[in-house]
Amino acid sequence: MKKFILICLNLLIGSIATGQSEKMVLPSDLKQQTVVTEPITLRKGYFRAGTRFTYIAQDKHFKESGGREYWPYSSWSTSYGLTFSLSYGITDRIQISLFVPLDYYHLESYYLIETPLLGMDYSLSINAKGRGLGDCNFMIWYQVIPEKEKKISLTVGNHIITPTGQKNFTDNISTTNKYGLPIGNSYNIPTGEGCVQVAAMLLAKKIHYPYSYSAFAKYTYSFWGSKLMRPDYTSENRFKKGNNIFISCSFDLLLNDWIAFENQLNYSHTEMGKIEYEETVTTDPTWDICYSPSLIFQIRRFRISEIVLVPLLGKNTNSDPAYSLSVGYIF
């Protein structure tokens, strides 16, 4: 009888130990979770360092009526940048992030100008470039409702963009022909906006392995600032960018243990802005709808993401696609 009781106790203890070991997750495994299975915020004491490369070539835009058209004359621009980021989990539900962008812009335009009085036509070219530090920004997230089985997680956040980038045009140089007519212009494009922006964010996410669903909303308020509105201006003008609302929905699919496919649909609307000249003028509001597919590779603690942003519809805004490649590491 004693032997039977001892055998039952050993089996019971063994089953309890086995059940406990199945529920335990090693810290190293937590750092290797994918974009589908991870919570919104980093766990306490974890860091994520990353960088993102973004490239876009532009020669078309959505016009006032909504259709696509090429920029006037022979105009095009390219821009690319590197954004370095560092995030830290203060607790399992609070995360802070810092983003430091380095931007490069290149704009070229060619105009054919008719001069009947001189009986000749001549061309005017513009070659503008800009490079340097962009506007650094700070972000904080707080999980109001953490992710649990059969429940949706809810996270709120704040985003502050500071005017650390160069806000004014510099080195404006004009050249003329023998008749004193302008034939060329070159200058440095600013890499900063010249104003402080503050945003409130809301993110809901549901994990249903191997899928995850999320909805995101962000409202950005822009404060008044001042800068040179044109390269040939010598004094700054006060301005206020239009406030922006951004909404997106995302569906993520885990293809296997290390590859995920993300589908995101975005809507963005920017209100009218204001510029103070001798009289206050307004800038046109803009909106667009974009589709953004992403392929995300998880190699242990490394994460590599390829992202394409494809504008579908819009008004008074760029209509060319953009490409991004980002790399992140959790430690």
C-alpha positions as CSV (number, residue, x, y, z in Angstrom):
1,M,0.0,0.0,0.0
2,K,2.8,2.4,0.9
3,K,4.6,1.6,-2.4
4,F,1.3,2.4,-4.3
5,I,0.9,5.7,-2.5
6,L,4.5,6.7,-3.2
7,I,4.1,5.8,-6.9
8,C,1.0,8.0,-7.1
9,L,2.7,10.9,-5.4
10,N,5.7,10.6,-7.8
11,L,3.3,10.6,-10.8
12,L,1.4,13.6,-9.4
13,I,4.6,15.6,-8.8
14,G,6.0,14.7,-12.2
15,S,2.8,15.8,-14.0
16,I,2.8,19.1,-12.1
17,A,6.4,19.7,-12.9
18,T,5.7,18.9,-16.6
19,G,2.8,21.3,-16.7
20,Q,4.9,24.1,-15.2
21,S,7.7,23.5,-17.7
22,E,5.2,23.7,-20.6
23,K,4.1,27.2,-19.5
24,M,7.5,28.6,-18.9
25,V,9.0,30.7,-21.7
26,L,12.7,31.5,-21.7
27,P,13.7,35.1,-21.9
28,S,15.8,34.3,-25.0
29,D,12.6,33.0,-26.7
30,L,10.7,36.1,-25.8
31,K,13.2,38.2,-27.7
32,Q,12.7,36.0,-30.8
33,Q,8.9,36.5,-31.1
34,T,7.7,37.6,-34.5
35,V,5.7,40.6,-35.6
36,V,2.6,38.4,-35.4
37,T,3.0,37.0,-31.9
38,E,4.8,39.8,-30.0
39,P,2.9,42.3,-27.8
40,I,2.8,46.0,-28.9
41,T,5.4,47.1,-26.3
42,L,8.8,45.6,-25.4
43,R,9.0,43.6,-22.2
44,K,10.7,45.2,-19.2
45,G,14.4,45.7,-19.6
46,Y,14.5,44.9,-23.3
47,F,16.0,47.2,-25.9
48,R,15.4,47.3,-29.7
49,A,17.9,49.1,-31.9
50,G,17.1,49.6,-35.5
51,T,17.6,51.5,-38.7
52,R,15.3,52.1,-41.7
53,F,16.3,53.1,-45.2
54,T,13.6,54.8,-47.3
55,Y,13.8,55.8,-51.0
56,I,11.3,57.6,-53.2
57,A,11.4,59.0,-56.7
58,Q,8.7,61.6,-57.6
59,D,7.5,63.0,-60.9
60,K,3.7,62.6,-60.5
61,H,1.0,63.8,-58.1
62,F,-2.7,63.6,-57.4
63,K,-4.2,66.8,-58.8
64,E,-7.1,68.8,-57.3
65,S,-9.7,66.7,-59.2
66,G,-8.1,63.5,-57.8
67,G,-6.5,62.0,-61.0
68,R,-2.8,61.5,-61.5
69,E,-0.7,63.8,-63.6
70,Y,3.0,64.6,-64.1
71,W,4.6,67.6,-62.4
72,P,4.6,70.7,-64.6
73,Y,7.4,71.2,-67.1
74,S,10.3,68.6,-66.8
75,S,10.5,68.2,-63.0
76,W,11.4,65.3,-60.8
77,S,12.9,64.7,-57.4
78,T,14.4,61.9,-55.4
79,S,14.7,61.5,-51.7
80,Y,16.2,58.9,-49.4
81,G,17.1,58.8,-45.8
82,L,18.3,56.7,-42.9
83,T,16.4,56.7,-39.6
84,F,18.1,55.3,-36.5
85,S,15.9,54.2,-33.6
86,L,16.2,52.9,-30.1
87,S,13.4,51.6,-28.0
88,Y,13.3,50.5,-24.3
89,G,10.7,48.6,-22.2
90,I,10.4,50.5,-18.9
91,T,7.8,47.9,-17.8
92,D,6.0,45.1,-19.6
93,R,3.4,47.7,-20.6
94,I,5.4,51.0,-21.1
95,Q,7.8,51.6,-24.0
96,I,9.8,54.6,-25.0
97,S,11.4,55.2,-28.4
98,L,13.8,57.8,-29.9
99,F,14.1,58.3,-33.7
100,V,17.0,60.2,-35.4
101,P,16.6,60.7,-39.2
102,L,19.4,61.6,-41.7
103,D,17.8,62.9,-44.9
104,Y,18.9,63.6,-48.5
105,Y,16.9,65.4,-51.1
106,H,17.5,66.1,-54.8
107,L,15.2,68.2,-57.0
108,E,15.7,69.1,-60.7
109,S,13.4,71.1,-63.0
110,Y,13.7,72.4,-66.5
111,Y,11.6,75.2,-68.0
112,L,11.4,76.4,-71.6
113,I,10.6,80.2,-71.5
114,E,9.4,82.1,-74.6
115,T,10.6,85.7,-75.1
116,P,8.8,87.2,-78.2
117,L,10.4,90.6,-77.7
118,L,13.9,89.1,-78.1
119,G,12.8,86.7,-80.8
120,M,14.2,83.7,-78.9
121,D,13.4,81.0,-76.4
122,Y,15.7,80.0,-73.5
123,S,15.7,77.3,-70.8
124,L,15.7,77.8,-67.0
125,S,17.0,75.0,-64.8
126,I,16.8,74.4,-61.1
127,N,19.1,72.1,-59.2
128,A,18.5,71.8,-55.5
129,K,19.9,69.4,-52.9
130,G,19.6,69.0,-49.2
131,R,21.2,66.7,-46.7
132,G,21.6,66.5,-43.0
133,L,19.9,65.8,-39.7
134,G,16.1,65.7,-40.0
135,D,13.5,66.4,-37.2
136,C,14.2,64.0,-34.3
137,N,11.1,62.6,-32.6
138,F,10.2,60.8,-29.3
139,M,7.5,58.3,-28.7
140,I,5.9,56.6,-25.7
141,W,3.5,53.7,-25.6
142,Y,1.3,52.4,-22.8
143,Q,-0.7,49.1,-22.9
144,V,-4.0,49.9,-21.4
145,I,-5.4,46.4,-22.0
146,P,-2.6,43.8,-22.4
147,E,-2.9,41.0,-24.8
148,K,-4.7,37.9,-23.4
149,E,-6.3,34.8,-24.8
150,K,-9.5,35.7,-26.8
151,K,-9.1,39.4,-26.0
152,I,-7.9,42.5,-27.9
153,S,-5.0,44.5,-26.6
154,L,-5.4,48.3,-26.5
155,T,-2.4,50.6,-26.4
156,V,-2.2,54.4,-26.3
157,G,0.7,56.6,-27.2
158,N,2.2,60.1,-27.6
159,H,4.5,61.3,-30.3
160,I,6.5,64.5,-30.2
161,I,8.4,65.8,-33.3
162,T,11.1,68.4,-32.6
163,P,12.5,70.9,-35.1
164,T,16.1,69.7,-35.0
165,G,16.6,69.8,-38.8
166,Q,17.7,72.8,-40.9
167,K,14.5,74.7,-41.6
168,N,15.6,77.3,-44.1
169,F,16.9,77.3,-47.7
170,T,20.6,78.2,-47.9
171,D,23.2,79.0,-50.5
172,N,20.7,80.3,-53.1
173,I,22.7,81.0,-56.3
174,S,21.3,82.4,-59.6
175,T,23.0,82.5,-63.0
176,T,22.0,84.7,-66.0
177,N,22.7,84.7,-69.7
178,K,24.2,87.5,-71.7
179,Y,20.9,89.3,-71.8
180,G,20.6,89.3,-68.0
181,L,17.8,86.7,-68.0
182,P,17.9,83.9,-65.4
183,I,18.9,80.6,-66.8
184,G,19.8,78.6,-63.6
185,N,19.2,78.4,-59.9
186,S,20.7,76.2,-57.2
187,Y,20.1,76.1,-53.5
188,N,20.1,73.8,-50.5
189,I,16.7,72.3,-49.5
190,P,15.9,72.3,-45.8
191,T,15.7,68.9,-44.0
192,G,13.4,70.0,-41.2
193,E,9.9,71.4,-40.9
194,G,10.6,74.2,-38.6
195,C,7.8,73.6,-36.1
196,V,6.9,71.3,-33.2
197,Q,4.3,68.6,-33.8
198,V,2.5,66.5,-31.1
199,A,0.4,63.4,-31.8
200,A,-2.0,61.2,-29.9
201,M,-2.1,57.5,-30.9
202,L,-4.4,54.5,-30.4
203,L,-3.6,51.0,-31.4
204,A,-5.7,47.8,-31.0
205,K,-4.4,44.4,-31.8
206,K,-5.7,40.8,-31.8
207,I,-3.5,37.7,-32.1
208,H,-5.2,34.6,-33.5
209,Y,-2.2,32.4,-34.4
210,P,-0.9,32.3,-37.1
211,Y,-2.7,35.6,-37.8
212,S,-2.9,39.0,-36.2
213,Y,-5.2,41.9,-36.8
214,S,-4.6,45.6,-35.8
215,A,-6.2,49.0,-36.2
216,F,-4.3,52.2,-35.7
217,A,-5.4,55.9,-35.4
218,K,-3.2,59.0,-35.0
219,Y,-4.0,62.7,-34.8
220,T,-1.1,65.2,-35.2
221,Y,-1.3,68.8,-34.1
222,S,1.2,71.2,-35.6
223,F,2.2,74.4,-33.7
224,W,3.1,77.7,-35.3
225,G,6.7,78.1,-36.6
226,S,8.7,80.4,-38.8
227,K,11.0,79.8,-41.8
228,L,11.9,81.0,-45.3
229,M,9.1,80.0,-47.5
230,R,11.1,80.3,-50.8
231,P,14.9,80.2,-51.6
232,D,14.9,83.9,-52.7
233,Y,13.3,85.2,-49.5
234,T,15.4,87.0,-47.0
235,S,13.0,87.1,-44.0
236,E,11.1,84.3,-42.4
237,N,7.3,84.0,-42.4
238,R,5.2,82.5,-39.6
239,F,3.3,79.4,-40.7
240,K,1.2,76.6,-39.4
241,K,1.0,73.2,-41.0
242,G,-2.4,71.6,-41.3
243,N,-3.2,69.1,-38.6
244,N,-3.3,65.5,-39.8
245,I,-5.4,62.4,-39.1
246,F,-4.0,59.0,-40.0
247,I,-5.9,55.7,-39.9
248,S,-4.7,52.2,-40.8
249,C,-5.9,48.6,-40.7
250,S,-3.5,45.7,-40.9
251,F,-3.7,41.9,-41.4
252,D,-0.5,39.9,-40.7
253,L,0.1,36.3,-41.6
254,L,2.9,34.1,-40.3
255,L,4.0,32.0,-43.3
256,N,6.3,29.9,-41.2
257,D,8.4,30.3,-38.0
258,W,10.5,33.1,-39.4
259,I,8.6,34.8,-42.3
260,A,5.6,37.0,-41.9
261,F,3.5,38.8,-44.5
262,E,1.8,42.1,-43.6
263,N,-1.0,43.9,-45.5
264,Q,-1.8,47.4,-44.4
265,L,-4.3,49.9,-45.8
266,N,-3.7,53.6,-44.8
267,Y,-5.8,56.8,-45.0
268,S,-4.3,60.2,-44.3
269,H,-5.9,63.6,-44.4
270,T,-4.1,66.9,-43.8
271,E,-6.2,70.1,-43.1
272,M,-5.5,73.5,-44.5
273,G,-2.4,75.2,-43.4
274,K,-1.7,78.9,-42.9
275,I,1.2,81.2,-44.0
276,E,1.5,84.8,-42.8
277,Y,2.6,87.2,-45.5
278,E,1.3,90.7,-45.6
279,E,-2.0,88.8,-45.5
280,T,-2.6,85.3,-44.2
281,V,-3.0,82.8,-47.0
282,T,-4.1,79.1,-46.7
283,T,-2.6,76.0,-48.2
284,D,-4.7,73.3,-49.9
285,P,-5.9,70.3,-47.8
286,T,-4.6,66.9,-48.9
287,W,-5.7,63.3,-48.5
288,D,-4.6,59.9,-49.8
289,I,-5.3,56.2,-49.5
290,C,-2.3,53.8,-49.7
291,Y,-1.7,50.1,-49.7
292,S,1.4,48.9,-48.0
293,P,2.5,45.2,-48.2
294,S,5.5,44.1,-46.2
295,L,7.6,41.0,-46.0
296,I,9.2,40.5,-42.6
297,F,12.0,38.0,-41.8
298,Q,12.8,37.0,-38.3
299,I,16.2,35.5,-37.7
300,R,16.5,34.9,-34.0
301,R,16.6,38.4,-32.5
302,F,17.2,40.1,-35.9
303,R,14.2,41.4,-37.8
304,I,14.4,42.5,-41.5
305,S,11.5,44.2,-43.1
306,E,10.9,45.1,-46.8
307,I,8.0,47.6,-47.2
308,V,6.4,49.1,-50.3
309,L,4.0,52.1,-50.0
310,V,1.6,52.3,-53.0
311,P,-0.7,55.4,-53.3
312,L,-4.1,54.4,-54.7
313,L,-6.2,57.5,-54.5
314,G,-5.5,61.1,-53.3
315,K,-5.8,64.8,-53.8
316,N,-3.0,67.5,-53.9
317,T,-0.3,65.0,-52.8
318,N,2.4,62.7,-54.2
319,S,1.3,59.7,-56.2
320,D,4.6,57.7,-56.6
321,P,5.4,54.6,-54.6
322,A,8.0,54.5,-51.8
323,Y,10.3,51.7,-50.7
324,S,11.7,51.0,-47.3
325,L,14.1,48.5,-45.8
326,S,14.5,48.2,-42.1
327,V,16.7,46.1,-39.7
328,G,16.1,45.7,-36.0
329,Y,17.7,43.8,-33.1
330,I,16.4,43.1,-29.6
331,F,18.8,42.8,-26.7
